[in-house]
C-alpha cells in the first residue's frame, strides 16, 4: 500500500508511493511533480540549479501550462477589443497551488484566480489537478472551472521532462505520420526518429486524437514509457535541446497562439467545468 508523507525542504514537498514507485510534488512551485522513481530509476529530468531560484521557470518534472500553451506574438492577445499581455505557457507554472486533499490514493491541488491573474486574463477560475499513483502508472486528472459571468477561453497542457541520458538509444511511436517544425512552420513526414545533432528540436504533431497515445522506448535503460491522453488534447509537442539529458513529450489542447487564432481553443461556460486526463505508464 502506498504511503504519504510531507517533508520541509527548500519548499514543502509531498511524497506519495511505495517501495517500487514514488512521486514528489511541490505545490508552491507551480504544483509541479518534481520526481518520479519507478524500480529505482528516476523518470524525470530536473535542472536542480534553476529549481532553487523562484524567479526562474522550472526545467524539469511536469510544469503545468494554463491558460495558454506556448507563446504568442509579443506575448499579447486581444479579447473584446482589449489587449492583454500573457507570457509563454501562462502563469500556472509560476504560482503557488493549494493542497485541497491528500491521502494514500492521491494528492489534489487547486489554483484560483487572483487580482494578478485577472489583470492578464480577465476570468475568475478554479483549476484542480489530482495526482494518482497506481503502481507504475501516474494519472493526472484535471478540471477547469469558470467562475466568471462570461464564457472562458483557454488552452492547457503538461510539459513533462523525461530523463534521456543516451538519446541515440531512444525509439518513438507517435500518433501521427507528419509533424510541423515550430520554428520554420514547415511540415515533415515522421519516420520514427529524430536528428539529435541539431541544436534544438521543437515540433508539433497536430490533431492526434484519433490515436491518443505516444510511446518512447529507451533501450539504454530497458524502459518503455507510454503516455495516454484524452480527446481534448489536439496536439502533441516534442522538444529537446542538444547537450541536455531530457526530452519533452507534451500533450496540449491547442497549438501556441490559440487565444488569437481560436484554433482548437476550449471554452468553459459560466459556472461550468471541463474535465480531462492524461496518464503515464512505465514498463
One Martini backbone bead per residue (centre of mass of N, CA, C, O) as a GRO file, in nm:
protein
  283
    1UNK     BB    1   0.098   0.035   0.020
    2UNK     BB    2   0.076   0.352   0.011
    3UNK     BB    3   0.247   0.642   0.105
    4UNK     BB    4   0.235   0.952   0.315
    5UNK     BB    5   0.433   1.256   0.293
    6UNK     BB    6   0.610   1.537   0.454
    7UNK     BB    7   0.861   1.777   0.347
    8UNK     BB    8   1.108   2.015   0.454
    9UNK     BB    9   1.255   2.211   0.237
   10UNK     BB   10   1.269   2.461   0.046
   11UNK     BB   11   1.009   2.303  -0.008
   12UNK     BB   12   0.719   2.171   0.024
   13UNK     BB   13   0.699   1.806   0.020
   14UNK     BB   14   0.517   1.562  -0.152
   15UNK     BB   15   0.484   1.205  -0.077
   16UNK     BB   16   0.414   0.925  -0.303
   17UNK     BB   17   0.426   0.568  -0.216
   18UNK     BB   18   0.650   0.297  -0.267
   19UNK     BB   19   0.902   0.077  -0.330
   20UNK     BB   20   0.848   0.105  -0.664
   21UNK     BB   21   0.684   0.393  -0.633
   22UNK     BB   22   0.749   0.759  -0.669
   23UNK     BB   23   0.633   1.086  -0.574
   24UNK     BB   24   0.697   1.445  -0.615
   25UNK     BB   25   0.552   1.749  -0.467
   26UNK     BB   26   0.530   2.118  -0.539
   27UNK     BB   27   0.299   2.349  -0.487
   28UNK     BB   28   0.459   2.639  -0.468
   29UNK     BB   29   0.598   2.537  -0.765
   30UNK     BB   30   0.337   2.493  -0.964
   31UNK     BB   31   0.239   2.197  -0.891
   32UNK     BB   32   0.489   2.010  -0.915
   33UNK     BB   33   0.643   1.738  -1.048
   34UNK     BB   34   0.982   1.638  -0.967
   35UNK     BB   35   0.936   1.317  -0.914
   36UNK     BB   36   0.992   0.972  -1.058
   37UNK     BB   37   1.010   0.650  -0.919
   38UNK     BB   38   1.100   0.339  -1.089
   39UNK     BB   39   1.275   0.090  -1.001
   40UNK     BB   40   1.516   0.305  -0.926
   41UNK     BB   41   1.414   0.508  -1.154
   42UNK     BB   42   1.443   0.812  -1.298
   43UNK     BB   43   1.216   0.977  -1.512
   44UNK     BB   44   1.306   1.265  -1.449
   45UNK     BB   45   1.409   1.574  -1.518
   46UNK     BB   46   1.636   1.812  -1.332
   47UNK     BB   47   1.705   2.151  -1.272
   48UNK     BB   48   1.828   2.227  -0.969
   49UNK     BB   49   1.929   2.518  -0.997
   50UNK     BB   50   1.667   2.654  -1.102
   51UNK     BB   51   1.479   2.555  -0.870
   52UNK     BB   52   1.612   2.751  -0.643
   53UNK     BB   53   1.484   2.983  -0.835
   54UNK     BB   54   1.189   3.155  -0.833
   55UNK     BB   55   1.242   3.344  -1.100
   56UNK     BB   56   1.256   3.070  -1.240
   57UNK     BB   57   1.188   2.846  -1.453
   58UNK     BB   58   1.116   2.518  -1.479
   59UNK     BB   59   1.347   2.240  -1.562
   60UNK     BB   60   1.124   1.995  -1.500
   61UNK     BB   61   0.922   1.758  -1.476
   62UNK     BB   62   0.567   1.898  -1.454
   63UNK     BB   63   0.463   2.144  -1.602
   64UNK     BB   64   0.198   2.385  -1.608
   65UNK     BB   65  -0.042   2.476  -1.864
   66UNK     BB   66  -0.184   2.805  -1.800
   67UNK     BB   67  -0.406   2.941  -2.043
   68UNK     BB   68  -0.149   2.851  -2.213
   69UNK     BB   69   0.036   2.740  -2.499
   70UNK     BB   70   0.306   2.879  -2.529
   71UNK     BB   71   0.316   3.148  -2.753
   72UNK     BB   72   0.300   3.498  -2.847
   73UNK     BB   73   0.295   3.770  -3.011
   74UNK     BB   74   0.432   3.977  -2.782
   75UNK     BB   75   0.253   3.848  -2.554
   76UNK     BB   76  -0.035   3.886  -2.707
   77UNK     BB   77  -0.394   3.961  -2.673
   78UNK     BB   78  -0.738   3.978  -2.794
   79UNK     BB   79  -1.031   4.095  -2.598
   80UNK     BB   80  -1.288   4.279  -2.656
   81UNK     BB   81  -1.067   4.508  -2.762
   82UNK     BB   82  -0.847   4.403  -2.561
   83UNK     BB   83  -0.516   4.415  -2.445
   84UNK     BB   84  -0.300   4.145  -2.351
   85UNK     BB   85  -0.052   4.011  -2.123
   86UNK     BB   86   0.114   3.687  -2.192
   87UNK     BB   87   0.314   3.453  -2.112
   88UNK     BB   88   0.466   3.179  -2.157
   89UNK     BB   89   0.239   2.924  -2.062
   90UNK     BB   90   0.169   3.113  -1.850
   91UNK     BB   91   0.105   3.108  -1.475
   92UNK     BB   92   0.079   2.829  -1.325
   93UNK     BB   93   0.396   2.747  -1.303
   94UNK     BB   94   0.446   3.019  -1.094
   95UNK     BB   95   0.245   2.928  -0.881
   96UNK     BB   96   0.072   2.879  -0.594
   97UNK     BB   97  -0.059   2.594  -0.464
   98UNK     BB   98  -0.326   2.411  -0.321
   99UNK     BB   99  -0.407   2.185  -0.079
  100UNK     BB  100  -0.707   1.994  -0.077
  101UNK     BB  101  -0.601   1.684  -0.089
  102UNK     BB  102  -0.497   1.375   0.098
  103UNK     BB  103  -0.360   1.043   0.036
  104UNK     BB  104  -0.283   0.720  -0.064
  105UNK     BB  105  -0.416   0.783  -0.356
  106UNK     BB  106  -0.370   1.112  -0.344
  107UNK     BB  107  -0.324   1.450  -0.487
  108UNK     BB  108  -0.482   1.773  -0.439
  109UNK     BB  109  -0.486   2.066  -0.645
  110UNK     BB  110  -0.519   2.432  -0.640
  111UNK     BB  111  -0.621   2.709  -0.862
  112UNK     BB  112  -0.675   3.061  -0.831
  113UNK     BB  113  -0.778   3.351  -0.884
  114UNK     BB  114  -0.636   3.682  -0.913
  115UNK     BB  115  -0.552   4.002  -0.951
  116UNK     BB  116  -0.309   3.923  -1.134
  117UNK     BB  117  -0.464   3.741  -1.338
  118UNK     BB  118  -0.691   3.947  -1.418
  119UNK     BB  119  -0.491   4.144  -1.569
  120UNK     BB  120  -0.423   3.901  -1.803
  121UNK     BB  121  -0.700   3.727  -1.720
  122UNK     BB  122  -1.054   3.797  -1.727
  123UNK     BB  123  -1.092   3.539  -1.508
  124UNK     BB  124  -1.265   3.335  -1.306
  125UNK     BB  125  -1.109   3.052  -1.133
  126UNK     BB  126  -1.068   2.682  -1.116
  127UNK     BB  127  -0.797   2.458  -1.065
  128UNK     BB  128  -0.762   2.094  -1.086
  129UNK     BB  129  -0.518   1.861  -0.951
  130UNK     BB  130  -0.483   1.499  -0.972
  131UNK     BB  131  -0.259   1.275  -0.817
  132UNK     BB  132  -0.214   0.933  -0.928
  133UNK     BB  133  -0.081   0.628  -0.789
  134UNK     BB  134  -0.057   0.318  -0.994
  135UNK     BB  135   0.207   0.200  -0.955
  136UNK     BB  136   0.343   0.260  -1.287
  137UNK     BB  137   0.105   0.482  -1.275
  138UNK     BB  138   0.035   0.819  -1.379
  139UNK     BB  139  -0.234   1.023  -1.284
  140UNK     BB  140  -0.395   1.321  -1.442
  141UNK     BB  141  -0.638   1.512  -1.310
  142UNK     BB  142  -0.862   1.760  -1.459
  143UNK     BB  143  -1.000   2.094  -1.377
  144UNK     BB  144  -1.211   2.360  -1.533
  145UNK     BB  145  -1.342   2.653  -1.376
  146UNK     BB  146  -1.600   2.889  -1.426
  147UNK     BB  147  -1.656   3.204  -1.226
  148UNK     BB  148  -1.780   3.362  -1.444
  149UNK     BB  149  -2.007   3.550  -1.676
  150UNK     BB  150  -1.818   3.431  -1.902
  151UNK     BB  151  -1.679   3.286  -2.145
  152UNK     BB  152  -1.388   3.066  -2.120
  153UNK     BB  153  -1.082   3.083  -2.262
  154UNK     BB  154  -0.854   2.799  -2.341
  155UNK     BB  155  -0.543   2.639  -2.273
  156UNK     BB  156  -0.378   2.311  -2.217
  157UNK     BB  157  -0.094   2.155  -2.035
  158UNK     BB  158   0.194   1.947  -2.044
  159UNK     BB  159   0.575   1.943  -1.951
  160UNK     BB  160   0.747   1.682  -1.966
  161UNK     BB  161   1.063   1.571  -1.830
  162UNK     BB  162   1.263   1.332  -1.967
  163UNK     BB  163   1.498   1.118  -1.914
  164UNK     BB  164   1.806   1.125  -2.150
  165UNK     BB  165   2.124   1.003  -2.154
  166UNK     BB  166   2.058   0.834  -2.446
  167UNK     BB  167   1.923   0.927  -2.745
  168UNK     BB  168   2.022   0.692  -2.940
  169UNK     BB  169   1.820   0.476  -2.766
  170UNK     BB  170   1.565   0.592  -2.899
  171UNK     BB  171   1.212   0.523  -2.943
  172UNK     BB  172   0.918   0.601  -3.157
  173UNK     BB  173   0.552   0.634  -3.095
  174UNK     BB  174   0.344   0.833  -3.283
  175UNK     BB  175   0.015   0.993  -3.368
  176UNK     BB  176   0.186   1.053  -3.646
  177UNK     BB  177   0.318   1.109  -3.992
  178UNK     BB  178   0.326   1.422  -3.901
  179UNK     BB  179   0.501   1.741  -3.882
  180UNK     BB  180   0.574   2.061  -3.729
  181UNK     BB  181   0.784   2.318  -3.739
  182UNK     BB  182   0.806   2.582  -3.495
  183UNK     BB  183   1.005   2.766  -3.668
  184UNK     BB  184   0.926   2.719  -3.991
  185UNK     BB  185   0.638   2.578  -4.056
  186UNK     BB  186   0.721   2.293  -4.160
  187UNK     BB  187   0.640   2.003  -4.307
  188UNK     BB  188   0.690   1.655  -4.196
  189UNK     BB  189   0.782   1.346  -4.196
  190UNK     BB  190   0.742   1.062  -3.984
  191UNK     BB  191   1.004   0.796  -3.908
  192UNK     BB  192   1.079   0.751  -3.577
  193UNK     BB  193   1.299   0.991  -3.574
  194UNK     BB  194   1.588   1.192  -3.474
  195UNK     BB  195   1.810   1.478  -3.494
  196UNK     BB  196   2.040   1.520  -3.227
  197UNK     BB  197   2.245   1.735  -3.366
  198UNK     BB  198   2.064   1.943  -3.309
  199UNK     BB  199   2.016   2.212  -3.108
  200UNK     BB  200   1.697   2.193  -3.183
  201UNK     BB  201   1.371   2.048  -3.100
  202UNK     BB  202   1.050   2.184  -3.240
  203UNK     BB  203   0.750   2.002  -3.241
  204UNK     BB  204   0.425   1.916  -3.405
  205UNK     BB  205   0.143   1.720  -3.347
  206UNK     BB  206  -0.158   1.701  -3.505
  207UNK     BB  207  -0.446   1.571  -3.426
  208UNK     BB  208  -0.418   1.284  -3.227
  209UNK     BB  209  -0.710   1.170  -3.139
  210UNK     BB  210  -0.709   0.896  -3.307
  211UNK     BB  211  -0.419   0.858  -3.131
  212UNK     BB  212  -0.385   0.864  -2.775
  213UNK     BB  213  -0.055   0.791  -2.816
  214UNK     BB  214   0.275   0.765  -2.662
  215UNK     BB  215   0.602   0.611  -2.734
  216UNK     BB  216   0.897   0.541  -2.530
  217UNK     BB  217   1.211   0.383  -2.596
  218UNK     BB  218   1.481   0.279  -2.365
  219UNK     BB  219   1.749   0.076  -2.407
  220UNK     BB  220   1.955   0.181  -2.186
  221UNK     BB  221   1.704   0.124  -1.951
  222UNK     BB  222   1.480  -0.073  -2.003
  223UNK     BB  223   1.241   0.136  -2.116
  224UNK     BB  224   0.882   0.213  -2.114
  225UNK     BB  225   0.685   0.490  -2.234
  226UNK     BB  226   0.339   0.576  -2.170
  227UNK     BB  227   0.115   0.814  -2.329
  228UNK     BB  228  -0.205   0.922  -2.226
  229UNK     BB  229  -0.484   1.091  -2.395
  230UNK     BB  230  -0.740   1.283  -2.457
  231UNK     BB  231  -0.963   1.451  -2.680
  232UNK     BB  232  -0.866   1.745  -2.598
  233UNK     BB  233  -0.593   1.661  -2.724
  234UNK     BB  234  -0.465   1.814  -3.035
  235UNK     BB  235  -0.159   1.804  -2.930
  236UNK     BB  236   0.201   1.720  -2.985
  237UNK     BB  237   0.501   1.783  -2.820
  238UNK     BB  238   0.849   1.809  -2.923
  239UNK     BB  239   1.138   1.859  -2.698
  240UNK     BB  240   1.488   1.961  -2.743
  241UNK     BB  241   1.840   1.981  -2.637
  242UNK     BB  242   2.152   2.009  -2.689
  243UNK     BB  243   2.324   1.859  -2.409
  244UNK     BB  244   2.051   1.751  -2.289
  245UNK     BB  245   1.895   1.505  -2.058
  246UNK     BB  246   1.619   1.554  -2.249
  247UNK     BB  247   1.265   1.504  -2.303
  248UNK     BB  248   0.964   1.635  -2.454
  249UNK     BB  249   0.619   1.521  -2.396
  250UNK     BB  250   0.332   1.725  -2.501
  251UNK     BB  251   0.013   1.764  -2.408
  252UNK     BB  252  -0.220   1.954  -2.599
  253UNK     BB  253  -0.513   2.136  -2.681
  254UNK     BB  254  -0.326   2.357  -2.826
  255UNK     BB  255  -0.175   2.576  -2.996
  256UNK     BB  256  -0.012   2.833  -3.034
  257UNK     BB  257  -0.208   3.127  -3.029
  258UNK     BB  258  -0.519   3.053  -2.973
  259UNK     BB  259  -0.633   3.325  -2.856
  260UNK     BB  260  -0.616   3.447  -3.154
  261UNK     BB  261  -0.713   3.210  -3.360
  262UNK     BB  262  -0.910   2.970  -3.217
  263UNK     BB  263  -0.764   2.706  -3.241
  264UNK     BB  264  -0.885   2.466  -3.031
  265UNK     BB  265  -1.038   2.625  -2.840
  266UNK     BB  266  -1.152   2.649  -2.519
  267UNK     BB  267  -1.485   2.650  -2.354
  268UNK     BB  268  -1.624   2.787  -2.054
  269UNK     BB  269  -1.894   2.813  -1.892
  270UNK     BB  270  -2.063   2.940  -1.658
  271UNK     BB  271  -2.042   2.730  -1.395
  272UNK     BB  272  -1.833   2.539  -1.536
  273UNK     BB  273  -1.674   2.218  -1.645
  274UNK     BB  274  -1.360   2.082  -1.743
  275UNK     BB  275  -1.252   1.746  -1.804
  276UNK     BB  276  -0.929   1.581  -1.777
  277UNK     BB  277  -0.666   1.342  -1.906
  278UNK     BB  278  -0.360   1.186  -1.802
  279UNK     BB  279  -0.106   0.924  -1.866
  280UNK     BB  280   0.169   0.728  -1.714
  281UNK     BB  281   0.376   0.448  -1.820
  282UNK     BB  282   0.601   0.207  -1.677
  283UNK     BB  283   0.814  -0.079  -1.813
   0.00000   0.00000   0.00000
